[in-house]
């Protein structure tokens, strides 16, 4: 399971037009506190695109129904982001996500 980010980056590495996206794919499971994978990098060492993808991917994972559990409500998901902001997620990216949602720039359905 932890290898999917590596495999995704490897697959994309053969597509010249996607070279700027590869760091986001490879590092989107890194955590702001350094407890993520694959390399355990932290803070600004994590490419910004990876920090953004991390929030988007986690939001989707939390709010989508899965065969083994029902998705969280928006309120619950936002609470999780607030709780883990600065640890798992970049605080600035979380705040930008909240601002975009409040401003209607994101289409989020419950």
N, C-alpha and C positions, 0 to 999 in steps of 0.2 A: 504494500500500500504506500509506504513512504517513498517508493521509487517513481511514482507517477509523475512528479514534477520534473525529475531528471529525464525520464523518457519523453515527456512532452517537449522539453527544451531540445533534446536530441533530434526529435522528428522535425521540429521547426528550423533547426540549424541548417537544413538543406534548402530553405526557401529564403533567398537573399532579401526579399522585400519585408520579411518579418524579423530581421536581425535586431531591431529596437525593442521588440516585444519579448524576446527570449529571456532576458533577465527577470521579467515579471512572471513568466511561467516557471522558471527554475526556482525562484526564491519566494513564491507566494505563501509558503508554509513556514517561513522564518517568522520569528516573533520579535517584537520590539525589545523585549527584555533578554533576548539571546537564547531562549530555550526552545527555539524551533528547529527545523531541519530544512535542507540537508547539511548545512555547514555551521549552524549555531551562530550566525552573524547577528548583530543587533543595531538598533538605532539607525542612524543615517548610513550605515554600511549596507543596509538593505535598500536596493534600488526603489525609488519612489513608485515606479509602476508596479512593483511587487507588493508594496504596502497598500496601494489602491486595490489591486486584484484581491488581496487578502480580505479586505473589508467586504468587497462585492461577493466573493465566493462564500465567505462565512455567512453573510446575510442570506444568500440563496439557500445555503445548507440549513440554516436555522428556521427559515420560514416556509420551506417546501415540505409537504407531506412525504413521508417515506413509508415503505412497507412495514417498518418496525415502530414508527411513531408518527404522531400528528405534528405538523409544523407549528412553531411558536407564533403568537400574535405579534403585530408590529410593536406593541408596547413591551412585550417580553423581550423581543429581539433587541430593541433599542436599549432596554435595561442591561442586557448582557454586554452590549458595546460600551455603555457607560462604566460598567463594573470592570471590564478588562482593558479599557483605554489606558495607554501608557505602559501596559504589561504585554499583552498579546498584540495590541494594535497601536499604531502611531496616533497619538491624540489629535494631531492636526488633520489627519485623514478622516478620523471619526467625526470630528467637528465639521469638516467640509461635507461629509456624507449627510449629516443631520441638516446642515444649512441647505444643501441641494434639495433634500426631501421637503423641508419647510417651505422653500421657495417654489415648489412645484416642478423643479427641473428633473425630478425622477418620477417615473410612473411606478408606484408601488401599490399593489392590490392585496387586500386581505382575503 
